[in-house]
Amino acid sequence: MKQVLDTILYWALYGGWYTLSLLPMWLHYALGRVLYLLLAYVLRYRHKVIDKNLAAAFPDMSDDERRRLRLSFYSFFCDYIAETVKFATMSRQDIERRMTFENAEQADELVKQGRSVALMLGHYGNWELVTSIRRCFTREDAGYGHLYHPLENAAMDRLFLTFRDRMGSKSVAMRDTLRWLTGHERAGRPTVLGYISDQVPLWTNIHYWLTFMNQETPVFTGVERISRKMRQAVFYVDVRVVKRGYYVARLVPITLDASQEPYHFVTDRYFELLEQTIRRAPQYWLWSHNRWKRTREEFERDWQVVNGRVVRRRP
């Protein structure tokens, strides 16, 4: 019965989203302006989190400068929502005009040679449009994917996968990462997998801390561990906002073989490049994410590493 209800809900949501998506882009942006006023001035969406993040990341800014930056973030965030809704029915030609890629030839050549590639990016610009990167690679039998966190609601999860996978890159659930990669490896096919790697890890996934945006930050090291194990090349996807709704993503090589680099080199370099991107134009990063809610003090007080695993300390 639950499966039937989920299917009904999926088609209802799909129909509503699809119909809304058919509106012209200018109207989506107009509706986004209404949403901006609502989030920024009425609901004050995650206002305290945004202000806390900005104050810590930019201690030398005045209160007025941070206020303007907060409003600029709200403005872009609403544009991102408008573009993501429109993405459902946006033509391939329009997507290719709006998201262009630079320096993808090196990664494509590696894949043609049978080498697998990891792409690391952040919640910067319109990361949904980055899934169109599949068009930059010419090897047809390779595996192309992007990592994602499955949603608890089955209908919503199916809906997002329907739209995210329409450009030829498959959504791969985090729990299935190794299975997906090794399956292709055993079949003799290289892979290109994109990771958004700037989220806050769970306590049990914290194995490394670094300084990021002026703050001591726990980070995921999974991409580095996987790329080292599978001798993958790693590229950072540096996104620039050219103008409203138009982006350029440049592939910056971090390493052509992660197994040859010192431990934490890939992770350190990724966060160094991401910070450069954010400081260049900070309004386009996801400041509403409570990125620094976990502190080293809490970690050392409540957790310990035993045989390589993070476990809670006994009272």
Buried (B, 14 or more C-beta within 10 A) or exposed (E): EEEEEBEEBBEEBBEEBBEBBEBEBEEBBEBBEEBBEBBBEEEBBBBEBBBBBBEEBBEEBEEEEBEEBBBBBBBBBBBBBBBBBBBBBBEEEBBBEBBBBEBBEEBBEBBEEEBBBBBBBBBBBBBBBBBBBBBBBEBEEBBBBBBBEBEEBBBBBBBBBBBBBBBEBBBBBEEBBEEBBEEBBEEEBBBBBBBBBBBBBEBEEBBBBBEBBEEEBBBBBBBBBBBBEBEBBBBBBBBBBEEEBBBBBBBBBBBBBBEEBEEBBBBBBBBBBBBEBBEEBBBBBBBBBBBBEBBEEEBEEEBEEEEEEBEEEEE
